[in-house]
Amino acid sequence: MRKHTFVLAAVLMMVLSGRGDGVAMDESGCLTCHRYPGLVGPETPEGFKVFHIDEKRYLQSPHGKTDCRKCHTGIEKLPHVGDTAVTCTNGCHLAEKDKKLIAEFDLKTLHAKEKSYVTRLSDGSTCRECHHLYPHRSSELARSFINMHISFMTCETCHINREKFEPLHYDWTDSETADFEGEPFGARFNPNLGPEANSTHFISRISVFSIKGKKKKSLVNTRDAKKAREFLAEEKKLNESEKEERLGYFHRDIHKAKISVTCNECHSKNTILDFKQLGFSEKKAKDLVYLDIKGLVTKYKVFYFPHMFRQ
């Protein structure tokens, strides 16, 4: 417990002391995680949940000078799934007229203008025929961060069976079409090719390629998309053995139900991705290698917020 508190306190101290771009108003350090566009939870009966909070737009909102945990009073630890209920009368909105307004207000819409996420990605991928745009759900702590990566890399970049296709090469995809809610984000240009001037829907993602001689071949599976649609149409008529056989075919080149690349294989000094070669500046490449948030996801299962940051 003490170790968890110390590590989180250290991260929050870096945030509060000015590391990052102007998060001083974020007294509880919530934007350490929530500042990332595309931070999306798994699909629910109502859709999926977006956890991104754009700092600039939040600071310009009516609640921009209010510490997050003054309203989200039930949050004591990470992950805080189910603990995000809002209390509007914790020192604010105490007048009877305010209480009436709050009772009639849909609190789920409070941060609606501060969120950015991809709503549609047209990449022709076979994966997309069966899997949701934000498919990861197993780890409560890491799933939103993993889902965030769909805006920056293809499924096969992490899931490809690396032993089957060695040697591998990581590079940018050609332009793809994406629709955004909120501000567009991610690699809206391929750094090695220059900016795309004509479309706000352009997106490039890091992908994986096999190398044979001097030829580079994309390992993104687009060839089985039609068969995947046929499988979905016939799925209810198939017995379990037939389903397993068909699914085995679609997953023949990947590690099913697990990732073959972990956080530390990209965000570390021994990264499999050459960020400079991919076109990132030296500063950005260093930031990606030493990404602070990585430790929160990879080292611990639960974090408790230190009391030293409370009002």
Backbone torsions as a table, in degrees:
resi	resn	phi	psi	omega
1	MET	NA	-48.0	-178.5
2	ARG	-64.1	-36.2	179.9
3	LYS	-66.4	-42.8	177.6
4	HIS	-58.3	-46.4	-177.8
5	THR	-62.8	-42.2	-178.1
6	PHE	-63.8	-44.9	-178.0
7	VAL	-64.0	-46.3	-179.6
8	LEU	-65.3	-38.7	178.4
9	ALA	-61.0	-40.2	179.9
10	ALA	-63.3	-42.5	178.9
11	VAL	-64.3	-44.5	-178.5
12	LEU	-65.9	-34.4	178.0
13	MET	-62.3	-38.9	178.2
14	MET	-64.1	-38.6	179.8
15	VAL	-67.0	-47.4	-175.0
16	LEU	-71.8	-23.1	-178.6
17	SER	-85.8	2.7	173.6
18	GLY	111.7	-0.2	177.2
19	ARG	-72.3	128.2	-169.8
20	GLY	99.3	176.9	-172.8
21	ASP	-98.1	91.7	168.8
22	GLY	63.9	55.1	178.8
23	VAL	-104.9	24.3	-175.7
24	ALA	-60.6	-30.7	-179.9
25	MET	-72.5	-15.8	-177.6
26	ASP	-84.3	76.0	-170.1
27	GLU	-64.6	-29.9	-179.3
28	SER	-92.1	-2.3	179.3
29	GLY	74.8	20.4	-176.3
30	CYS	-64.1	-32.1	-177.8
31	LEU	-75.5	-4.0	170.4
32	THR	-54.3	-37.1	178.5
33	CYS	-105.9	-45.0	-168.7
34	HIS	-75.8	-5.4	-178.7
35	ARG	-76.7	-10.1	-173.7
36	TYR	-83.8	119.8	175.4
37	PRO	-60.8	146.0	179.3
38	GLY	81.4	10.4	178.3
39	LEU	-76.5	101.4	-169.3
40	VAL	-131.3	134.0	176.1
41	GLY	-82.5	170.5	-175.8
42	PRO	-67.2	166.7	-178.5
43	GLU	-65.0	139.7	176.0
44	THR	-122.5	172.1	176.5
45	PRO	-55.7	-25.8	178.9
46	GLU	-92.9	2.2	-176.2
47	GLY	119.4	-146.8	176.3
48	PHE	-116.9	161.6	-177.2
49	LYS	-106.9	133.5	-178.8
50	VAL	-104.4	127.2	-175.4
51	PHE	-109.7	1.8	179.2
52	HIS	-69.7	138.7	172.7
53	ILE	-128.9	113.3	177.8
54	ASP	-72.9	119.7	-173.0
55	GLU	-60.2	-46.7	-176.8
56	LYS	-62.6	-45.4	-178.7
57	ARG	-70.4	-31.7	177.1
58	TYR	-66.6	-44.6	-178.7
59	LEU	-64.8	-24.5	178.3
60	GLN	-88.2	-5.0	-178.7
61	SER	-83.0	167.0	179.1
62	PRO	-58.0	-25.3	-178.8
63	HIS	-101.3	12.3	-172.4
64	GLY	-62.1	-22.7	179.0
65	LYS	-101.4	12.6	-179.7
66	THR	-104.4	128.5	177.5
67	ASP	-63.7	136.5	-174.4
68	CYS	-53.2	-42.6	-172.9
69	ARG	-79.5	-3.2	172.0
70	LYS	-73.3	-27.7	176.2
71	CYS	-97.8	-42.6	179.3
72	HIS	-89.6	72.2	-169.6
73	THR	-74.1	-16.4	-177.4
74	GLY	-85.8	-3.2	-176.4
75	ILE	-83.8	116.2	179.8
76	GLU	-120.3	-17.7	-171.8
77	LYS	-153.0	170.5	172.0
78	LEU	-117.4	139.1	-7.0
79	PRO	-71.1	156.6	-179.1
80	HIS	-120.2	47.0	177.6
81	VAL	-61.3	125.9	177.7
82	GLY	83.2	-0.5	-177.4
83	ASP	-110.9	24.5	-171.5
84	THR	-104.0	19.6	178.1
85	ALA	-59.2	148.5	-175.2
86	VAL	-102.9	133.2	173.3
87	THR	-112.2	113.7	-174.8
88	CYS	-92.5	-5.2	-175.2
89	THR	-113.8	25.2	177.3
90	ASN	-86.7	68.3	-178.1
91	GLY	92.8	-5.6	179.4
92	CYS	-129.3	163.8	173.8
93	HIS	50.5	49.8	-176.9
94	LEU	-91.1	-16.9	179.7
95	ALA	-67.8	150.7	-177.6
96	GLU	-61.1	-38.7	-180.0
97	LYS	-64.7	-35.3	176.8
98	ASP	-66.4	-43.3	-179.9
99	LYS	-60.5	-37.2	178.8
100	LYS	-67.0	-42.6	178.3
101	LEU	-61.7	-41.6	-179.1
102	ILE	-64.0	-40.8	-178.4
103	ALA	-61.5	-28.1	-177.1
104	GLU	-99.4	-1.7	-174.0
105	PHE	-96.2	137.6	176.9
106	ASP	-82.8	100.1	-175.3
107	LEU	-65.4	-19.2	-179.6
108	LYS	-66.9	-17.1	-177.9
109	THR	-92.3	-0.5	-173.0
110	LEU	-57.2	-43.2	-176.1
111	HIS	-101.3	14.3	-172.8
112	ALA	-56.0	-38.6	-176.3
113	LYS	-81.6	-3.2	-175.4
114	GLU	-106.2	7.9	-173.8
115	LYS	-110.3	141.2	174.6
116	SER	-131.4	130.1	179.9
117	TYR	-161.5	158.3	178.5
118	VAL	-79.8	132.7	178.0
119	THR	-104.4	-21.9	178.5
120	ARG	-153.7	137.1	179.6
121	LEU	-133.2	113.0	-177.3
122	SER	-97.8	89.3	-178.5
123	ASP	-115.5	-1.2	179.1
124	GLY	71.1	11.3	-174.5
125	SER	-72.7	139.8	174.1
126	THR	-64.4	-35.3	179.7
127	CYS	-54.5	-41.2	-173.7
128	ARG	-67.9	-18.3	179.6
129	GLU	-67.0	-34.7	-176.6
130	CYS	-108.8	-35.8	-173.6
131	HIS	-94.4	143.9	177.4
132	HIS	-63.3	156.7	178.0
133	LEU	-55.8	-36.8	176.1
134	TYR	-115.9	84.9	-166.3
135	PRO	-88.2	-16.5	-170.1
136	HIS	-81.7	134.2	-174.8
137	ARG	-147.0	-10.1	-168.0
138	SER	-71.3	-39.5	-177.1
139	SER	-99.4	117.4	-179.7
140	GLU	-62.6	-33.2	-177.4
141	LEU	-77.8	-40.2	-169.4
142	ALA	-104.2	-13.6	-168.4
143	ARG	-60.9	-38.7	-179.7
144	SER	-67.9	-36.0	177.7
145	PHE	-68.5	-38.2	178.2
146	ILE	-67.6	-43.5	177.2
147	ASN	-59.1	-32.9	179.6
148	MET	-57.6	-29.6	-174.5
149	HIS	-72.4	-12.8	179.2
150	ILE	-64.1	-21.6	178.9
151	SER	-81.4	-12.0	-173.5
152	PHE	-120.2	-16.4	-179.0
153	MET	-154.3	158.5	179.7
154	THR	-79.4	161.9	-179.4
155	CYS	-57.1	-44.5	-174.9
156	GLU	-66.1	-20.2	179.1
157	THR	-57.2	-38.6	178.2
158	CYS	-96.0	-36.9	-168.4
159	HIS	-93.4	-7.0	-177.0
160	ILE	-62.6	144.3	174.9
161	ASN	-75.6	97.3	-171.4
162	ARG	-65.9	-31.9	-179.9
163	GLU	-66.7	-27.9	-176.2
164	LYS	-79.0	-24.7	-171.1
165	PHE	-123.3	18.1	179.0
166	GLU	-62.1	144.5	-4.7
167	PRO	-81.7	155.6	-179.1
168	LEU	-112.1	154.2	177.9
169	HIS	-133.2	136.2	-178.8
170	TYR	-110.4	127.7	-177.2
171	ASP	-153.2	-179.8	-179.0
172	TRP	-81.6	145.1	170.0
173	THR	-72.9	165.5	167.9
174	ASP	-69.6	175.8	-177.3
175	SER	-62.4	140.3	176.0
176	GLU	-126.1	166.2	-178.2
177	THR	-106.1	128.4	179.0
178	ALA	-133.7	143.5	172.2
179	ASP	-107.9	139.5	-176.1
180	PHE	-119.2	148.4	162.8
181	GLU	-102.0	130.7	-174.1
182	GLY	81.5	-156.6	-177.3
183	GLU	-75.4	135.1	173.2
184	PRO	-59.8	147.8	-177.7
185	PHE	-150.5	-180.0	-178.8
186	GLY	87.5	-164.7	-179.1
187	ALA	-83.3	84.0	177.6
188	ARG	-75.3	2.9	173.5
189	PHE	-146.6	154.7	172.2
190	ASN	-87.9	113.6	-175.5
191	PRO	-55.8	-25.6	-179.5
192	ASN	-83.2	-12.1	-177.6
193	LEU	-113.0	-17.5	-178.6
194	GLY	101.8	170.2	-173.4
195	PRO	-69.6	147.2	173.7
196	GLU	-92.5	116.4	-169.8
197	ALA	-93.5	-18.5	-165.4
198	ASN	-99.4	-9.4	-173.3
199	SER	-145.0	134.5	174.3
200	THR	-84.0	-0.9	-178.7
201	HIS	-102.7	3.5	180.0
202	PHE	-73.9	138.0	175.1
203	ILE	-147.0	141.1	172.2
204	SER	-116.7	144.1	179.0
205	ARG	-132.1	151.5	176.4
206	ILE	-72.9	133.7	-178.2
207	SER	-134.2	176.9	-175.8
208	VAL	-118.4	140.9	-176.7
209	PHE	-132.8	149.6	171.5
210	SER	-94.4	152.6	-178.9
211	ILE	-118.8	120.9	174.8
212	LYS	-127.1	108.5	-174.3
213	GLY	65.0	-121.9	177.6
214	LYS	-102.7	5.9	-177.0
215	LYS	-96.3	138.0	178.5
216	LYS	-112.0	124.9	-176.7
217	LYS	-121.3	128.8	178.8
218	SER	-66.3	138.2	178.0
219	LEU	-101.3	9.7	173.8
220	VAL	-73.8	125.0	-176.6
221	ASN	-83.4	104.6	172.2
222	THR	-110.9	-10.4	-172.6
223	ARG	-75.6	-19.8	-175.9
224	ASP	-104.4	13.2	-176.4
225	ALA	-61.4	-42.1	179.7
226	LYS	-63.7	-43.1	179.1
227	LYS	-64.6	-34.0	178.5
228	ALA	-66.0	-40.8	177.2
229	ARG	-64.7	-37.8	177.6
230	GLU	-66.0	-39.2	178.0
231	PHE	-62.1	-43.6	179.8
232	LEU	-62.1	-36.9	179.9
233	ALA	-69.4	-28.8	-175.8
234	GLU	-102.7	-6.2	-168.8
235	GLU	-52.9	-44.2	-175.9
236	LYS	-66.1	-19.7	-179.0
237	LYS	-89.8	-11.0	-175.6
238	LEU	-89.3	145.1	172.4
239	ASN	-82.1	174.4	-174.0
240	GLU	-62.1	-37.9	-179.7
241	SER	-65.5	-41.0	179.1
242	GLU	-67.4	-40.4	177.3
243	LYS	-61.0	-45.8	-178.0
244	GLU	-61.6	-40.2	180.0
245	GLU	-65.7	-43.4	-179.1
246	ARG	-66.9	-42.5	179.4
247	LEU	-65.8	-35.9	177.1
248	GLY	-60.7	-35.3	177.4
249	TYR	-65.1	-46.3	-177.9
250	PHE	-67.1	-28.3	-176.4
251	HIS	-103.1	19.7	-172.6
252	ARG	-66.6	-24.2	-176.6
253	ASP	-106.1	5.0	-175.2
254	ILE	-129.4	168.5	170.7
255	HIS	-88.0	106.0	-178.4
256	LYS	-74.3	140.2	172.5
257	ALA	62.9	16.4	171.3
258	LYS	-157.4	160.7	177.3
259	ILE	-99.6	140.2	178.7
260	SER	-89.3	-10.9	176.2
261	VAL	-117.1	123.4	178.3
262	THR	-96.2	171.7	-178.6
263	CYS	-52.4	-46.5	-173.5
264	ASN	-70.9	-14.2	178.5
265	GLU	-79.8	-14.0	174.0
266	CYS	-110.8	-45.8	-175.0
267	HIS	-96.7	67.0	177.9
268	SER	-161.2	171.7	179.1
269	LYS	-63.8	-25.1	-179.8
270	ASN	-99.0	31.3	-175.8
271	THR	-56.8	142.9	175.3
272	ILE	-78.9	-11.6	180.0
273	LEU	-102.9	126.2	175.8
274	ASP	-88.8	91.1	-172.9
275	PHE	-61.9	-35.1	178.6
276	LYS	-67.4	-42.7	178.1
277	GLN	-64.3	-30.3	177.7
278	LEU	-74.3	-8.1	173.5
279	GLY	107.3	3.5	179.5
280	PHE	-77.6	149.8	176.5
281	SER	-66.2	164.0	-179.1
282	GLU	-60.2	-40.2	179.6
283	LYS	-65.9	-45.5	-179.6
284	LYS	-65.4	-39.6	178.2
285	ALA	-61.5	-41.9	178.7
286	LYS	-65.7	-41.2	178.3
287	ASP	-60.7	-40.4	-179.0
288	LEU	-69.2	-34.0	178.8
289	VAL	-71.3	-41.3	-175.3
290	TYR	-106.2	34.0	-177.4
291	LEU	-54.7	120.9	-176.1
292	ASP	-61.3	-39.9	-172.6
293	ILE	-65.2	-21.1	-178.4
294	LYS	-56.1	-42.1	-178.5
295	GLY	-63.8	-33.9	178.7
296	LEU	-64.3	-34.3	-175.1
297	VAL	-85.4	-37.1	-169.1
298	THR	-93.5	-24.8	-170.5
299	LYS	-98.6	-27.0	-170.8
300	TYR	-136.0	155.0	179.7
301	LYS	-96.7	-32.8	-178.9
302	VAL	-137.7	137.0	174.1
303	PHE	-119.5	137.6	175.1
304	TYR	-109.1	131.8	-178.7
305	PHE	-67.4	130.7	179.7
306	PRO	-70.3	140.7	-178.7
307	HIS	-68.7	-16.8	-175.7
308	MET	-65.4	-16.7	-178.2
309	PHE	-96.2	3.0	-179.1
310	ARG	-83.0	152.8	177.5
311	GLN	-67.5	NA	NA
